[in-house]
């Protein structure tokens, strides 16, 4: 989708489609239970006969109380469209639904004689009150419902797990020499936005190729204004050099127009124009200029070759295909804009295994477009209920007509079939990874003598350079692998901290983490209740030896924590992987065989924590560089800073440079080159 930034992002965020839930109770969303661990459903179902027997006999019990609460709501419910919320005794929202006739919809729950599935009976038994919001139209109810689902994350609604925003390409419109860059979030900066792209990697590859093809600058405005000579990107033919007037205004504007045309779907016309210029230059014997056009054409061909399948007749569409297997659902999404494939992504929504593909897909779609602009066409692998209502809601949200269809023939059907193949393969990989992860967790519990198989593992690590930019990090793993939305970083704040005191840094990190768990903020506690992933760890792993382990034990003792297992991982001699020593409280040191899968799993956990903490540390250093410049490096003053920037062009290129390359800069000695290199590539403290 291509659009200008005049669209109001706040309005888009407030308007959101939702799942079509004006359906019989049998089709309501199931509890948010991981299908691979859905045994809890069976346990709850086993209790239902007792609940029903007690309720039928004396008119009491949880189920009877739930029916009474719903009956009270029915007496006051409107016969118009609206949204209703079912709440439990703790005022936690259990379910959000919408209905064309709220009174009629709630009445279907209140009829005790009607046969209902066990999951619906569980929801009714937990309900103590019902809240209702009337709306003018059913479409408004649909929009409000999805908004509330996103905010409240009710247990009995199907949940879209990964809701990360998509990246766009932005060609800015607030400077005489527009910049090309990757963009996420609210589209408030003037310019043209092209997207969405499925991943940051797809955007980065496209921008790199576009720089080769159209020579548009990627530097910031402040860097642009400070240039007195062309940077390295100009020297390697990735930028036309508008900062030092290597190209005039008209010529640069032509390059920007060509790039916009290419991203807008006019790729064939742009390539024809470049081919014509190349032939003209060749006929005039200007072979260097002809070679430049040749390279630009090759860059455009590289972009299209990376995109894989590109439709001939579909200009703008999102393609959704769902595959179910082993109690899991996978929804594969492909993005096609301006006739180009801008990538795909697999989603694994939470849904009870008895749900049909149509039911899961309908709920998924409604939540997917809560904060994303929909395209003109949405192509589906399965017909969904109330597709017309969803299309109307999305049309209102987008400001243009949106069609929701399940094509039966032609190129659109081919696109859906291709997406379905990808969904099947992605789910196969997911099932294999989940099975492997489960076996590793079971083996780890047996090897380490844990009281039970861990469902949440937290790994902690610190990073600093001689005590500066100290940062701690926590990564989380569970039955499905790494849980990246649970990762946390901790900027070390203690003023009296001795530089390089790893024990003190670890103490601050763990105290901040577990004090928040013991006394959570109100909003965090609510979120934890709605999330089926545990908030408390079963096992905490730290990087270090027996000394670090004892320090953590003391911290936990002071906090009154006794139910969390602890382990430290000491590096082997010469930091050799496979020779690590594991330490646990009141036990002898453990050394596993180098090829033991459990040891390999622990290494992966430790390495992921190391990767995450080093990345967080580098971001802090880069921030300091932006604020203080290169003078922060010992021995690097203003003169050497200018020499480095003149030689390499950007700080990013300085960071990438080797010691040998740094030593070639005038005024930079071998010792200074070493200091600069070690500043950007530190060994963790």
N, C-alpha and C positions, 0 to 999 in steps of 0.2 A: 504494500500500500504506500502511495506517495501522497503527502499532504503538507501544507504549509503550517507553520507554528501558530497561525491565528486561531486554530481550534483551542477551545478552553479545556485544559486537562482536568481541571477541578470538576467541571460538569460531567466529563466522561467518567470520572471516578465515582461520582454520586449515582450515575445511572448504571444499573447492572441487571442482566437477565438472570433468571434463576431456574431451578429445576421445576419441571411440571409435576406438581404434587397434588393436583386436584384429581386424585385417582383413588380407587378402592383401597382400604387399609392393607390389603394383601400386597400392594405394590409400593408401600412406603419403603424408604431407605432403611437399610439394616444398621445395627450398631457398628461403630468404627472398630471392628475387630480384624486384625490381620488374618487373612484367610489361611495362612500357614499355621496359625495358632488359634484356630476357632473352636477349640475344645470347650472354652467357656460357655459357648452357646448351648452345647449339649448338657453341661452341668446346670445351667439355668433352666433349660427345658425340663430336666428331671424334677425340678422343684415345682413346676407348674401344676401338676395334679393336686399337690397339697394345698397350693394357693386357691385353686378353683374349688376344691372340696370344702375348705374352711369358709370361703366366701359364700358358696351356695347354701351351706348349712346354717350359718348364723348371720349372714349378711355383713360380715366384717372381713378384715384382712386387707393386704395391699391392693389387690385387684379391685375389690369392692370400693375402697377409698378412691382409687383412680377413676372408676366409673362415676362416682358421686361428684368428683371435681369437674369432670367433663360435662356431666349433666347440668351442673350449675352454670357452666360457661354457655351451654346450648341455650338456656333460657334467656340469656342476655345477648346472644350472638346476632349480628345483622344477617339479613338475607342477601346482602350485596357482596361484591368482591372484597377480599382482605387477606391479611397475613395473621396467622396464629402461632403462638409459642407455647410449648408445654414445658413446665418447670417442675423440678423435684423439691424436696423439703429444704434443701440448701439454696434454693433459688437459682440453681444451675439450669440453663436451658438444655432440654433434652432433644427437642425437635422443633424445627421451623418449617412451616408449610404454608401454601397459599391455596386459595379456593375461589371459584367464581361465585359460590354461595357458601359463606362460612358456616352458617347455621346447619345447612344440609351436610356439609363435610364433617363437622364435629359430631353430628347425630350418628354418623356411621360408626364412630368409636363408642358411643354411649350405649348402643344396642348390645346388651349382654348376651342375647340369644344368638347373635351372629357368629359364625365360626371365623376365628381370626388366627393368623399364624402366631407361633410362640414369640417371635421377636416383637410383634405388635402388642401382645399381652404383657410382655416385660416392660415396654414403654408405658402402657396404661397403668401398670402396677406402681411404677415409679413417679407418676404424675400426681401432684397435689394442687396445682393451679394452672390455669390457662389464660394467657394474655392475648388480646386481639387488637389489631390495627386495621381500620377500614380504609379502603382505597377507592378511587373513582372508577377505575377500570381494572380488568383482570391483568392487562399488560403492566400497569403500575404495581399490582401485587407481585407479579413475576419479578420485576426489577428490585422491589424492596426485599423480597424473600432472599435473593442471592446476596444482596448487600448484608443482610443479617447473618446468613450462613458464613460469609467470609469473616465477619466480626466475631461471632459468638462460637463458631466451630461446634455445633451441637453434636452430641454423641450419636444420635440416631439418623443423621443425615449422611449421605455418601460424601466423602471428602476428597477433594483434589489435593494430593499430597504436595507436589512441587508447584509453587505458584511464583516462581522467580520471574521477574520482568524480562522482556526480550530486548536485545540491543538493536539499535538503528544506526544507519549512517546519516550523518548531518553534514550538509554543505552550508556553512554559515551565511547569513545575509546581513550582518551588522558591521562589515568591514569592506573597504574597496577591493581587497584581495581576499576572497573567501577562503576559508580553511575547511579541510575535510577531516572528520574525526568520528570516533565511535561515541554513541550517546545512549544512556539509559535514563529512565525516569521521566518526569514531567517535561513536556516539549514546550518550554517557555522561551528558549532563545530563538530569535528571528533566523529564518533559514528554511531549507527544504529537508524533510526527513524521509528517508527511504528505508522501508522495512515492513514487518519485523524480520530479523534473521534468527535462525534457530539457536545460534551459539555465538559467543564472543570470538571463537576461533574462525568461524565463517566470515564475520565482519572484518577481522584483522587481515585475513587472506585477501578479501575483496579490496580493502583499502590499499594494501600493498600493491596489488595489481593495478588498481586505478591510478596510483601515483606514478607507476611506470608508464601507463597509457596516456595520462592527461597532465602529469607534472604539476598537480595541485599541492600547495603547501599543507603540511600537517602540524607545523609549529604553532605555539601559542602567540597571541597578539603581542604580549610583552616581549617575547623573544624576537618576534618579527620586527618590532620597532627599534630594537637595540642593534640590529645588524649593520655592520659597515662593509662587510664583504660576504660573498655567498658562502653558505654552509656546505657541509659534506654532502648533503642530499642533492644539492645542485651539481656537485662535481660528479656524482654517480648517476646523474640523469634521473633523479626521482622528484625533482622540483624545478620549476621554471625560473626561480630566483626573482620573484616580484619585489622582495624586500630591498634589493639593491638595484632595482630597475634593469635587471638583465632582460626583462620582457616588458613591453609597454602595457598600458591599461587595456587597450583594445585586444591585444593578443592574449592576455591572461583571461579576459572575459570570454573569449572564444573557447579557451580550454575548459573553463567552468561550464559553459553552455553545453559543450560536447559531453562532459561527464554527466551532467544532469539528464541530457537526452538518453545516454546509454542506460542510466539507472531507471529512466522512465519508460523503457521498453522500446526505444528507437535504436536498438543496437545495430540492426542491419543498415540503417541509413548512416549511422556514424562510421561503421566499418567501410562502407562504400566511399564516403567522403575521404577517409584517410587513405584508402587504396588509390583514389584518384590523385591525391596530393603526392603520394609516393611515386606514382608513374610519371607525373609532371616533373618532379624533381629529377628523376632518372633521365628523362628525355632532355632535360636542360643540363645534364652531366653534373648535377649537384648531388653526388653520391653520398656525402655525409648526411645531408638533409634527408635523402631517400632512406638511408639506414635508420634514421630516427623514427620516421613513419613506419618502417618495417617493424622496429622494436615495439612501437605502440600497438600495432595490429597484433603482434604476438602476445602482448599482455592481455588484450581483450579476448583473444582466443583461449588463453589460459583460464580466465575467469569462467567462461562458458563451459570449458571442459571439466572444471572442478564441480560444476553444478549438477552434473549427471543428466537426469531426465529433464528436458525442457519442453513443455507442451506447445503445440502449434496453434490450438484454438482456444485455450484457456488463458485469459489475460491475468485475472486476479481471483484467487480462490485459496481457501484453507481446506485441506483434505483430512478427514478423520476416519480411522479404521480401528476397530476393536477386535481383540482375540482373547478368548478365555481358555484357561487350562490350569489344572491343579489347584483350583480355588483362587487363582489370581486373575486379574483383568489387566490387559495392556492396551492403552490407546496411543496409537502412533499418529503424529500430526505432521503434515507437510505444508510448507508455505510457498505459494506461487504468487509472484508479483511481477507485473509488466512482462508476462510470458517467461519469466525466469524462475528457476527453483532456488529458493533462498534457504534451504535446509529443512531438517526434520528433527523431531524430538519425541522420545517415548515417555509416557506417563503410566504410573501404576496406582490408580485411585483406590482408596479403601472402599470396599463393598463386600457385603456378605455373599458367600459363594452361591446361594440360591438365586441370586439376581440374574436376569437375562441380560444379554449384551445390549439390547435396546434400552433397558432401564438404566443400566450403568452409563451408557453413552449419552442419554438424555440429561441425566443429572450432571455429568461431566461437562457437557457443552455449556450449560447454563452458568456454571461457575467459571469456566475458562474465560469467557468474555466479560467477566465482571470489571476488569481493569485494562482491557485491551480493545482497540478499535477493530470491529469485524470487517472483513472484506465483502465484496459484492456477492460472492458465491461461497457457500459452505457445502462441501460434498461429503456424504456419509456412506459408510459401508452397510449400515442397517437403518431401516425406517424407525423413527422415534415418534412417540405420542406427542401431540400438540406441537408438531413442527411448524405449523402455520402461526401459532401464538408466539413461539420463540422467534420466528422470522420477523414478526411485527415488532417485537420488543427490541431486537437488534437493529431494525431499520430506524426506530426512534432514536436509539443510542448513537448510531452512526451518522444519521442525517441523510442517508441515501438508502435505496431499496436493497435489501439483503434477501437472498433466496437460500433456503435450506432444503436440499434434495438428496436422494439416494439414487444416483444414476444407474441405469440398466444396460446401457450400450454406449458405444463410441469412445472417444478419447477420455472423457470424464470417468467412464467406468474403468478404463485402463489405469488411470491415476489412482483410483480407489483400490484396485487390485494390487498395484505396486505397494501402496501403503499397508495393505493387509498382510502382504508377505513380510514386510519389515516388522509389523506388529508381532507376527508369529515368531520371527527370529529373535526379536528383543525379549519376548516373554520366555522363550527357551533359554536364553542366556541368564535371565533373571532367576528362573527356577534352578538352573545348575549352580549359580553362585550362592543362592539361598541354601541349597542342600549342602554344599561344601562348607559354608559358614557355620551351619548348624553342627556338622560333624566336628569342625575345629573347636567350637565352643564346648562341645561335650568332651572332647579329648583334653582340652585345657582344664576343665573342671576335675577330670579324673587324675591328670598328671600333677596338678597343684594341690589336690585335696580340698577343693572348694566345697562349701556346704551344698551348693546347687549350681546348675548351669547358669552362668551370668547372662542377664538380659541387657545390661548396660555396663560397659567398661569405659572408664575415664583414664586418659593418659596425660600427664603433665610434664612440661619442659620449660626451661628458661633460656633467654638469650640476651647477651649484652656485649659491649666492647669496653673493657676496663671500667665496667660499671655504668657506662653511658647508654642512653636509650634502652634501659632495662625493660624487658617485656616478658610476661609469662603467658603460656597458652595451654588450653585444654582441648583435646580431641576426644570424640565419642565414637564407640563402635557397639553394634548390637547384632541381633540375628540376621539383619539384612545388610551387614557390612558397615562401612563408615556412615555416620549420620551427620552430615556436614552442617545442617541447619542448627545443630546443637553445639557446634564449636564455639569457643569463647577465647578472647584474648584479654590480658590484664596488663595495662600500663602500670608499672611499679610506681607507687606514689609516696612511699615512706621517705620523709625528708632526712632522717638520721641514718639512712641505710649506708653501710660501708660499701664502697665500690667493689663489686665482685663477690659480695657475700651471698653465695647461692642459697644457703640455708635460710637466711632472712627473706630472700625473694620468694622462696617456696612457701615459707610461713605466711607471707602476705597473700599470696595467690590462694592457698587453701583456706585460709580464714575468711577471705572475701567470698569464696565460692560456697563454703558450707554454712556460713552464717546466713547467707541468703536463702539456702535451702531450709535451714531450721526456722527462720522467720521470714517467709517470702512476702514480697509486696502483694497487695490485694489482687492486682491485675495478673501477676505471675502465678498466683495460686489458682485463679480461675482458669488460666490457660492450661496449667498442669492437669487440672481435672478433666479438661476436654480432650487432652492429648493421650492416645493410648500408649505412647512410648514412655517408659518409666523415667522419672526425674532423678531418683536416687540411684547412685551406682552400686553395683554388686561387688565390683573390683576396681581399685585405684592402682595405677601403675605409674611409677616415677622413674626418671633417669638418674641412676646413681647407685651407690653401694650400700653397705650396712649403715654407715653414718647417716645418709639421707633417709633411710628407712626409719631409723630410731627417731630422727627429728620429726618426721611425719607422724609417727606413733604418739609422740608427745603432744603434737598439735591436736590430733584426734582425741586424745585423752582429755585435754583441756576443754574441748567442745562437747564431750560426752558421747562421742561416736564409737559404738562398739560393734555394729552390725555390718560394717564395710570391710571387706578383705583388702589387704595391702600387699604390694609387691614392688621391689625395686629391681632394676635391670642394670647391672654393671657391665661396661664394655670389656671385651676380652683384651689380652695383651696386644699392644700395637693397634688397638681398636679393631681387631679382626672380627668380622661378622662370623657367627657360628661358634664363637668361644665365649659367649656371654655367661655371666653368673647371675642366677636369680636368688634374691633374698626375700624371705617371708618371716613374719614375727615368730619368735620362739621355735625356729626350725633351722636345721643345718642348711648351708648353702646348697643350691640345686644347680647342677650342670647337666644339660641335656645333650644328646648326640647332635653333631652339627647338621645332620639331615633330618632331624625330628620335625615333623610338620608343626607341632606346637611351638617349637623354638622359632621356626620360620614365621609363624603367625605373630608371635610376640615381637619379632624384629620388624614386621610390617607395621604394627601398632606404634612402636617406638619411632620408626623412620617417618611415619605420617605426622607424629607430634613434632618431630624435628623439622620437617618441611614446613609445617604450619607456623611454628614459632619463628623460624628464620625469615619466612615471608613477612610476618608481622613486624619483625625487627627492621627489615629493609625498608618497609613503608615508613617507619618512624625516622630512619636515617634520611630517606629521600625528602621527607617533610622538612627536616632540619637543613638539608642542603638548599632547598628552595628558600627557606627563611634566612639562613646565615651564609649561604654560598660555600664555595670550596675552601674559604679561609679556615673553616672548622678543622680541616686536616692539618696537623702540625707541619709547619714549614711551607705551607701554600698560602701565599699572600695575594694581593690584588693583581700584581704583575703576572705571576704564574697562572692565576685564574684566567686572565684575559688571553694569555698565550694558549692555554688548553682549549678554551672555547673557540678561538680563532682557528686552531688546528683541526679540532674534531667537529665543531659546529654546534653540538648539543650535549647536555649532560648525559643523556642516554648513551651516546657514542663514547663518551669518556668512560662510563661505567663498563662498557663492553670491551674496551681496549685492553690489550695484553701489556705486560711490563715493557716488552721491547718497543711496542708502538708508543707507549707513554714516554719512553726515554728519547724518542726522536723529536719531541717538542722542544723548540728553542728555550733554553733557560731551565729545563727540567733535568736534574741529575738522575743518576741511576738510583740513588737512595730515595729521592723524592718520588720517582716512578714507582718504587716498591711500596712506599707509604700510601700513595694514591690507590694502587691496586689492592693492597690489603684493606684499605678503608671500604672499598666496594665489595670485596670478597673476603670477609672476616672468617676466622675460625670461631665457632660459638664458644662463649665463656661458660 
